[in-house]
Amino acid sequence: MLFEKKVTIYKKKDRETWLEIRDALKSGGLKGVSASHYAQDTVMACGCGAKLDPRDFGAKGKADHDVYCIKVKEKDAQRAKELILQSGLVAEVKTTEELMQDASVRAFQRS
């Protein structure tokens, strides 16, 4: 089959875990894995019009605002989850609404 439906097994702002899961799936021999990332946050308007993000000028340098995701073929989803567990990793899929939620709202919901 040329085109197969893919399901998201990982979607989070965590580059290190994303790399570990991607490598575990590759070493496990799983084919057709799509590992990608995209910028979730929009750049805040700056007074000078330069579209600089003020969060990038902290003591730790430029911050990573990307959301990292991994998709696998629907038929391989269970095998992918097994490979992730065998490698000792835990993946949690969050919906786009959860990722886009304001931090203050998330904190309020936890309490």
Backbone as JSON Lines, residues from 0, in Angstrom:
{"i":0,"aa":"M","n":[0.85,-1.18,0.0],"ca":[0.0,0.0,0.0],"c":[0.89,1.24,0.0]}
{"i":1,"aa":"L","n":[0.67,2.14,-0.92],"ca":[1.52,3.31,-1.08],"c":[1.32,4.32,0.05]}
{"i":2,"aa":"F","n":[0.07,4.66,0.32],"ca":[-0.23,5.62,1.39],"c":[-1.01,4.92,2.49]}
{"i":3,"aa":"E","n":[-0.49,5.01,3.69],"ca":[-1.18,4.42,4.83],"c":[-1.41,5.49,5.88]}
{"i":4,"aa":"K","n":[-2.52,5.35,6.6],"ca":[-2.84,6.31,7.65],"c":[-1.82,6.19,8.77]}
{"i":5,"aa":"K","n":[-1.39,7.35,9.29],"ca":[-0.44,7.37,10.4],"c":[-1.12,7.94,11.64]}
{"i":6,"aa":"V","n":[-0.69,7.45,12.78],"ca":[-1.21,7.93,14.05],"c":[-0.08,8.54,14.86]}
{"i":7,"aa":"T","n":[-0.41,9.53,15.66],"ca":[0.57,10.2,16.5],"c":[0.78,9.39,17.77]}
{"i":8,"aa":"I","n":[2.03,9.04,18.04],"ca":[2.33,8.31,19.28],"c":[3.09,9.19,20.27]}
{"i":9,"aa":"Y","n":[3.59,10.33,19.8],"ca":[4.31,11.24,20.69],"c":[4.13,12.67,20.2]}
{"i":10,"aa":"K","n":[3.81,13.58,21.12],"ca":[3.65,14.99,20.77],"c":[3.87,15.81,22.03]}
{"i":11,"aa":"K","n":[5.02,16.45,22.1],"ca":[5.37,17.14,23.33],"c":[6.5,18.13,23.08]}
{"i":12,"aa":"K","n":[6.69,19.07,23.99],"ca":[7.81,20.01,23.94],"c":[8.98,19.41,24.7]}
{"i":13,"aa":"D","n":[9.56,18.36,24.18],"ca":[10.66,17.68,24.85],"c":[11.55,17.04,23.79]}
{"i":14,"aa":"R","n":[12.58,17.78,23.38],"ca":[13.44,17.32,22.29],"c":[14.25,16.09,22.67]}
{"i":15,"aa":"E","n":[14.75,15.99,23.9],"ca":[15.59,14.88,24.31],"c":[14.83,13.55,24.25]}
{"i":16,"aa":"T","n":[13.62,13.52,24.82],"ca":[12.82,12.3,24.78],"c":[12.43,11.96,23.36]}
{"i":17,"aa":"W","n":[12.12,12.97,22.56],"ca":[11.78,12.78,21.15],"c":[12.91,12.07,20.42]}
{"i":18,"aa":"L","n":[14.15,12.51,20.65],"ca":[15.3,11.87,20.01],"c":[15.47,10.43,20.48]}
{"i":19,"aa":"E","n":[15.29,10.19,21.77],"ca":[15.43,8.84,22.32],"c":[14.38,7.89,21.73]}
{"i":20,"aa":"I","n":[13.14,8.35,21.63],"ca":[12.07,7.52,21.07],"c":[12.32,7.27,19.59]}
{"i":21,"aa":"R","n":[12.7,8.3,18.86],"ca":[12.98,8.15,17.44],"c":[14.08,7.11,17.21]}
{"i":22,"aa":"D","n":[15.15,7.2,18.0],"ca":[16.26,6.26,17.87],"c":[15.85,4.83,18.26]}
{"i":23,"aa":"A","n":[15.0,4.71,19.3],"ca":[14.54,3.38,19.73],"c":[13.7,2.73,18.63]}
{"i":24,"aa":"L","n":[12.86,3.51,17.97],"ca":[12.03,2.96,16.89],"c":[12.88,2.57,15.69]}
{"i":25,"aa":"K","n":[13.9,3.38,15.39],"ca":[14.81,3.04,14.28],"c":[15.59,1.77,14.58]}
{"i":26,"aa":"S","n":[16.15,1.68,15.79],"ca":[16.94,0.51,16.14],"c":[16.07,-0.74,16.26]}
{"i":27,"aa":"G","n":[14.79,-0.55,16.53],"ca":[13.85,-1.67,16.58],"c":[13.41,-2.14,15.21]}
{"i":28,"aa":"G","n":[13.84,-1.44,14.16],"ca":[13.53,-1.85,12.79],"c":[12.17,-1.43,12.28]}
{"i":29,"aa":"L","n":[11.54,-0.49,12.94],"ca":[10.22,-0.02,12.5],"c":[10.37,0.89,11.3]}
{"i":30,"aa":"K","n":[9.67,0.61,10.23],"ca":[9.75,1.4,9.0],"c":[8.6,2.39,8.94]}
{"i":31,"aa":"G","n":[8.8,3.47,8.21],"ca":[7.74,4.45,8.0],"c":[7.47,5.36,9.17]}
{"i":32,"aa":"V","n":[8.49,5.63,9.98],"ca":[8.34,6.51,11.14],"c":[8.55,7.95,10.69]}
{"i":33,"aa":"S","n":[7.62,8.83,11.03],"ca":[7.75,10.25,10.72],"c":[8.04,11.0,12.01]}
{"i":34,"aa":"A","n":[9.24,11.56,12.12],"ca":[9.62,12.35,13.28],"c":[9.8,13.78,12.82]}
{"i":35,"aa":"S","n":[9.01,14.7,13.38],"ca":[9.07,16.09,12.93],"c":[8.87,17.03,14.12]}
{"i":36,"aa":"H","n":[9.05,18.32,13.84],"ca":[8.78,19.33,14.86],"c":[8.3,20.6,14.17]}
{"i":37,"aa":"Y","n":[7.58,21.41,14.93],"ca":[7.05,22.66,14.4],"c":[6.99,23.69,15.52]}
{"i":38,"aa":"A","n":[7.0,24.93,15.12],"ca":[6.95,26.02,16.09],"c":[5.51,26.21,16.55]}
{"i":39,"aa":"Q","n":[5.27,26.0,17.84],"ca":[3.92,26.14,18.37],"c":[3.62,27.59,18.7]}
{"i":40,"aa":"D","n":[4.59,28.27,19.26],"ca":[4.37,29.64,19.73],"c":[4.52,30.64,18.59]}
{"i":41,"aa":"T","n":[3.73,31.68,18.66],"ca":[3.9,32.77,17.71],"c":[4.84,33.8,18.31]}
{"i":42,"aa":"V","n":[5.51,34.52,17.46],"ca":[6.45,35.54,17.93],"c":[5.65,36.75,18.4]}
{"i":43,"aa":"M","n":[5.95,37.19,19.6],"ca":[5.26,38.34,20.15],"c":[5.74,39.62,19.47]}
{"i":44,"aa":"A","n":[4.85,40.55,19.35],"ca":[5.22,41.82,18.73],"c":[6.18,42.58,19.64]}
{"i":45,"aa":"C","n":[7.21,43.11,19.05],"ca":[8.22,43.87,19.78],"c":[8.01,45.34,19.41]}
{"i":46,"aa":"G","n":[8.34,46.23,20.29],"ca":[8.14,47.66,20.04],"c":[8.88,48.18,18.84]}
{"i":47,"aa":"C","n":[10.0,47.56,18.5],"ca":[10.79,48.07,17.38],"c":[10.36,47.45,16.05]}
{"i":48,"aa":"G","n":[9.44,46.51,16.07],"ca":[8.96,45.88,14.84],"c":[9.9,44.81,14.3]}
{"i":49,"aa":"A","n":[10.89,44.41,15.06],"ca":[11.87,43.42,14.59],"c":[11.38,41.98,14.77]}
{"i":50,"aa":"K","n":[10.25,41.79,15.43],"ca":[9.68,40.47,15.7],"c":[10.65,39.58,16.46]}
{"i":51,"aa":"L","n":[11.33,40.15,17.43],"ca":[12.21,39.39,18.3],"c":[11.4,38.82,19.45]}
{"i":52,"aa":"D","n":[11.71,37.61,19.84],"ca":[11.01,36.99,20.96],"c":[11.78,37.3,22.24]}
{"i":53,"aa":"P","n":[11.2,38.07,23.16],"ca":[11.92,38.46,24.37],"c":[12.31,37.28,25.25]}
{"i":54,"aa":"R","n":[11.65,36.13,25.1],"ca":[12.0,34.95,25.89],"c":[13.34,34.37,25.48]}
{"i":55,"aa":"D","n":[13.87,34.75,24.32],"ca":[15.13,34.21,23.82],"c":[16.35,34.95,24.38]}
{"i":56,"aa":"F","n":[16.14,35.96,25.19],"ca":[17.26,36.76,25.67],"c":[17.51,36.58,27.17]}
{"i":57,"aa":"G","n":[17.18,35.42,27.69],"ca":[17.42,35.14,29.1],"c":[18.85,34.68,29.34]}
{"i":58,"aa":"A","n":[19.13,34.31,30.56],"ca":[20.48,33.89,30.94],"c":[20.9,32.6,30.24]}
{"i":59,"aa":"K","n":[19.93,31.77,29.87],"ca":[20.24,30.48,29.25],"c":[20.25,30.55,27.72]}
{"i":60,"aa":"G","n":[20.09,31.71,27.16],"ca":[20.12,31.84,25.71],"c":[18.78,31.53,25.06]}
{"i":61,"aa":"K","n":[18.81,31.22,23.77],"ca":[17.59,30.99,23.0],"c":[16.83,29.78,23.52]}
{"i":62,"aa":"A","n":[15.55,29.94,23.74],"ca":[14.7,28.87,24.24],"c":[14.15,28.06,23.07]}
{"i":63,"aa":"D","n":[13.84,26.79,23.34],"ca":[13.27,25.91,22.32],"c":[11.75,25.94,22.48]}
{"i":64,"aa":"H","n":[11.06,26.52,21.52],"ca":[9.61,26.64,21.58],"c":[8.91,25.61,20.7]}
{"i":65,"aa":"D","n":[9.64,24.68,20.11],"ca":[9.05,23.73,19.17],"c":[8.31,22.6,19.88]}
{"i":66,"aa":"V","n":[7.33,22.05,19.17],"ca":[6.62,20.87,19.6],"c":[7.14,19.73,18.74]}
{"i":67,"aa":"Y","n":[7.54,18.64,19.38],"ca":[8.12,17.5,18.68],"c":[7.09,16.37,18.62]}
{"i":68,"aa":"C","n":[6.95,15.76,17.44],"ca":[5.97,14.69,17.32],"c":[6.53,13.53,16.49]}
{"i":69,"aa":"I","n":[5.99,12.36,16.76],"ca":[6.35,11.14,16.04],"c":[5.06,10.47,15.61]}
{"i":70,"aa":"K","n":[5.01,10.1,14.34],"ca":[3.86,9.38,13.79],"c":[4.35,8.07,13.19]}
{"i":71,"aa":"V","n":[3.53,7.04,13.36],"ca":[3.83,5.74,12.76],"c":[2.59,5.24,12.02]}
{"i":72,"aa":"K","n":[2.78,4.26,11.17],"ca":[1.65,3.67,10.45],"c":[0.69,3.08,11.48]}
{"i":73,"aa":"E","n":[-0.58,3.2,11.19],"ca":[-1.61,2.74,12.12],"c":[-1.41,1.27,12.5]}
{"i":74,"aa":"K","n":[-1.02,0.46,11.54],"ca":[-0.82,-0.97,11.81],"c":[0.4,-1.24,12.7]}
{"i":75,"aa":"D","n":[1.34,-0.27,12.77],"ca":[2.56,-0.43,13.55],"c":[2.5,0.25,14.92]}
{"i":76,"aa":"A","n":[1.38,0.84,15.27],"ca":[1.27,1.62,16.51],"c":[1.55,0.77,17.75]}
{"i":77,"aa":"Q","n":[0.99,-0.41,17.81],"ca":[1.2,-1.26,18.98],"c":[2.66,-1.69,19.08]}
{"i":78,"aa":"R","n":[3.26,-2.04,17.96],"ca":[4.68,-2.43,17.95],"c":[5.56,-1.25,18.4]}
{"i":79,"aa":"A","n":[5.23,-0.05,17.97],"ca":[5.99,1.13,18.36],"c":[5.91,1.34,19.86]}
{"i":80,"aa":"K","n":[4.73,1.19,20.43],"ca":[4.56,1.36,21.87],"c":[5.37,0.31,22.64]}
{"i":81,"aa":"E","n":[5.4,-0.93,22.11],"ca":[6.19,-1.98,22.74],"c":[7.68,-1.65,22.71]}
{"i":82,"aa":"L","n":[8.16,-1.15,21.57],"ca":[9.57,-0.77,21.45],"c":[9.92,0.35,22.41]}
{"i":83,"aa":"I","n":[9.02,1.3,22.57],"ca":[9.26,2.42,23.49],"c":[9.36,1.9,24.93]}
{"i":84,"aa":"L","n":[8.44,1.02,25.31],"ca":[8.46,0.46,26.67],"c":[9.7,-0.4,26.9]}
{"i":85,"aa":"Q","n":[10.1,-1.18,25.88],"ca":[11.3,-2.02,26.0],"c":[12.56,-1.19,26.21]}
{"i":86,"aa":"S","n":[12.57,0.01,25.65],"ca":[13.74,0.87,25.79],"c":[13.71,1.65,27.1]}
{"i":87,"aa":"G","n":[12.66,1.47,27.9],"ca":[12.58,2.13,29.2],"c":[12.06,3.55,29.14]}
{"i":88,"aa":"L","n":[11.46,3.95,28.04],"ca":[10.94,5.31,27.88],"c":[9.43,5.32,28.07]}
{"i":89,"aa":"V","n":[8.91,6.48,28.39],"ca":[7.47,6.66,28.53],"c":[7.07,7.82,27.64]}
{"i":90,"aa":"A","n":[6.08,7.61,26.79],"ca":[5.6,8.67,25.91],"c":[4.15,8.98,26.25]}
{"i":91,"aa":"E","n":[3.84,10.26,26.23],"ca":[2.48,10.71,26.51],"c":[2.04,11.59,25.35]}
{"i":92,"aa":"V","n":[0.9,11.25,24.76],"ca":[0.38,12.03,23.66],"c":[-0.57,13.08,24.22]}
{"i":93,"aa":"K","n":[-0.34,14.32,23.87],"ca":[-1.22,15.41,24.29],"c":[-1.94,15.95,23.08]}
{"i":94,"aa":"T","n":[-3.15,16.38,23.3],"ca":[-3.9,16.97,22.2],"c":[-3.37,18.37,21.92]}
{"i":95,"aa":"T","n":[-3.68,18.88,20.76],"ca":[-3.24,20.23,20.39],"c":[-3.82,21.25,21.35]}
{"i":96,"aa":"E","n":[-5.05,21.03,21.81],"ca":[-5.68,21.96,22.74],"c":[-4.9,22.01,24.06]}
{"i":97,"aa":"E","n":[-4.43,20.84,24.54],"ca":[-3.66,20.81,25.77],"c":[-2.32,21.53,25.6]}
{"i":98,"aa":"L","n":[-1.69,21.36,24.45],"ca":[-0.41,22.01,24.2],"c":[-0.56,23.52,24.08]}
{"i":99,"aa":"M","n":[-1.66,23.97,23.5],"ca":[-1.87,25.4,23.27],"c":[-2.42,26.11,24.5]}
{"i":100,"aa":"Q","n":[-2.77,25.37,25.53],"ca":[-3.38,25.94,26.71],"c":[-2.39,26.83,27.46]}
{"i":101,"aa":"D","n":[-2.88,27.91,27.99],"ca":[-2.06,28.84,28.76],"c":[-1.55,28.17,30.03]}
{"i":102,"aa":"A","n":[-0.32,28.47,30.43],"ca":[0.29,27.86,31.61],"c":[-0.52,28.14,32.88]}
{"i":103,"aa":"S","n":[-1.1,29.33,32.99],"ca":[-1.88,29.64,34.18],"c":[-3.14,28.79,34.26]}
{"i":104,"aa":"V","n":[-3.74,28.49,33.12],"ca":[-4.93,27.63,33.1],"c":[-4.55,26.22,33.51]}
{"i":105,"aa":"R","n":[-3.42,25.71,33.01],"ca":[-2.97,24.36,33.38],"c":[-2.7,24.28,34.87]}
{"i":106,"aa":"A","n":[-2.09,25.3,35.44],"ca":[-1.78,25.32,36.87],"c":[-3.07,25.32,37.7]}
{"i":107,"aa":"F","n":[-4.08,26.08,37.24],"ca":[-5.35,26.14,37.93],"c":[-6.05,24.79,37.89]}
{"i":108,"aa":"Q","n":[-5.98,24.09,36.76],"ca":[-6.63,22.79,36.62],"c":[-5.99,21.72,37.48]}
{"i":109,"aa":"R","n":[-4.68,21.84,37.72],"ca":[-3.98,20.86,38.57],"c":[-4.35,21.02,40.03]}
{"i":110,"aa":"S","n":[-4.7,22.24,40.45],"ca":[-4.97,22.47,41.88],"c":[-6.39,22.14,42.25]}
